[in-house]
Amino acid sequence: MGQETSGVIEGPDGKTRCFWHGNLPDYLHYHDHEWGRPVTNDQRLFEKICLEGFQSGLSWLTILRKRENFREAFAGFDFDKVAEFTDKDIERLLGYAGIIRHRGKIVSTINNAKRAREMVDEFGSLAAWFWKFEPGPAERPEIVDLAHLRANPTTAVSVRISKELKKRGWTFVGPTTVYAFMQAMGLVNDHLEGCYCRAEVEAERKKLKRPK
């Protein structure tokens, strides 16, 4: 099947997948084992929303290849620890070539850690808050087409989440960033028809016990 008509490509193992990983080994592994599979772990949710913020203006592949460095730099994205970072930590991170050395995004991550801690105090977990926004079937197309994937879409739900987060003081959480987070964390299943992962992800979503 051609990428230009269906959005799926054949991998080295003969399986068809969404086109965007380009059969690059590390990107392909991320597509198969992480992207779209539902996540309810607070630390992983916090990591992803922060890394999506760092991605702004860059490619996700750039961030993915630096992810272990980010984890080392930000205490494994334990938001209780990151919330205690000081100006000294900001300067340390600005000197660390293994991550994206953008002061605004570094400061944003520390700020968002504090906001995450507040959210856990109020709702019990980040997962409980994010998953309450899971779109229903009627709220979005069942299948996101190739054009939408190329356009880095926003949806009414991602706009709503973005607005709510900003009201709570979060930063670098625009609607496009939020929708990419939703796709990656399994709040929606945007694996294309013809991608072998689509059915697997849908099965995981059906089995998932939603946090309350």
Secondary structure, DSSP 8 states (H G I E B T S, - for coil): --HHHHSEEE-TTS-EEEGGGTT-HHHHHHHHHTTTS----HHHHHHHHHHHHHHTTS-HHHHHTTHHHHHHHTGGG-HHHHTT--HHHHHHHHT-TTS---HHHHHHHHHHHHHHHHHHHHHS-HHHHHHTT---GGGS-SS--HHHHHT----HHHHHHHHHHHHTT--S--HHHHHHHHHHTTSS----TT-THHHHHHHHHHH-----
